[in-house]
Amino acid sequence: MSVVIVGGNECMTRQYKELCSAYKCKAKVYPKMTNGLKNIGTPDLLVLFTNTVSHKMIRRALNETRGQNVRIARCHTSSIHALKNILEEHAAGRI
C-alpha cells in the first residue's frame, strides 16, 4: 500500500516513514510545497495534516489525485499518534 502524507512537521518526516513501514506501507512525505507536488503519483491513501499545511497545498494535492481511486484522510493534528490511528483504520491487517 502506498501512502502520501501532505503537511506535518519537517523534523518528523523520518518518523512518519518508519511508522508507515511498520504497517508495510511505502510513504512519501511532503511537509512543505516543493516542486508543486508533481510527483505524488497514484497513492492508495492520501493523508492531509490540515493544521500544518496551506489551503493552496491541500488544493494542489487534491487536484493531483483527482479522478483516481484514492482514499483521503484529513487530520487536524500532525502527531505520530494521529498517523497511527489513520493507518490502523486504513491499513488494518497489514502488520
C-alpha positions in Angstrom: 0.0 0.0 0.0 1.3 3.4 -0.8 0.7 6.4 1.4 1.3 10.1 0.6 1.5 12.5 3.6 0.9 16.2 2.9 1.8 18.5 5.7 3.1 17.7 9.1 6.4 18.7 10.7 9.6 18.5 8.7 11.6 17.2 11.7 9.2 14.2 11.9 9.5 13.1 8.3 11.7 10.1 9.2 9.3 9.0 12.0 6.3 9.2 9.6 8.1 7.0 7.1 9.2 4.5 9.8 5.7 4.2 11.1 4.3 3.6 7.6 6.9 0.9 7.0 5.9 -0.8 10.2 2.4 -1.1 8.6 4.1 -2.4 5.4 3.3 0.8 3.5 5.5 2.9 1.2 5.4 6.5 2.2 6.1 9.8 0.5 6.1 12.8 2.8 5.6 16.4 1.7 5.9 18.7 4.7 6.1 21.8 2.6 5.4 22.8 -1.0 8.2 21.5 -3.2 8.1 21.2 -7.0 4.3 21.8 -6.9 3.7 18.2 -5.6 4.0 17.0 -9.2 5.4 13.5 -8.3 2.6 12.3 -6.0 1.7 9.5 -8.3 -1.2 7.3 -7.6 -1.2 6.5 -3.9 -3.7 4.2 -2.1 -4.1 6.7 0.7 -3.6 10.5 0.9 -3.1 11.8 4.4 -3.7 15.6 4.8 -2.5 17.1 8.1 -4.6 20.2 7.8 -3.2 22.2 10.7 0.4 22.5 9.3 -0.4 23.0 5.6 -1.7 25.8 3.5 -5.0 25.7 1.6 -3.2 26.1 -1.6 -1.1 23.0 -0.9 -4.2 21.0 0.0 -5.9 22.0 -3.2 -2.8 21.1 -5.2 -2.6 17.6 -3.6 -6.3 17.0 -4.2 -6.1 18.2 -7.9 -3.1 15.8 -8.5 -5.2 12.8 -7.3 -8.5 13.8 -8.9 -10.1 11.0 -10.9 -8.0 8.3 -9.2 -9.2 5.8 -6.7 -7.5 7.4 -3.7 -8.8 7.3 -0.1 -8.3 10.6 1.6 -7.8 11.0 5.4 -7.8 14.5 6.8 -6.5 15.1 10.3 -6.1 18.4 12.2 -3.1 17.3 14.2 0.2 16.0 12.8 1.3 13.8 15.6 2.6 10.2 15.3 -0.4 9.1 17.3 -2.8 10.7 14.8 -1.0 9.0 11.9 -1.0 5.7 13.7 -4.8 6.0 14.1 -5.2 6.7 10.4 -3.1 3.7 9.5 -5.0 1.5 11.9 -8.2 2.5 10.1 -7.0 2.3 6.5 -4.2 -0.3 6.6 -5.7 -2.8 9.1 -4.4 -6.3 8.6 -1.1 -5.3 7.0 1.0 -5.7 10.1 
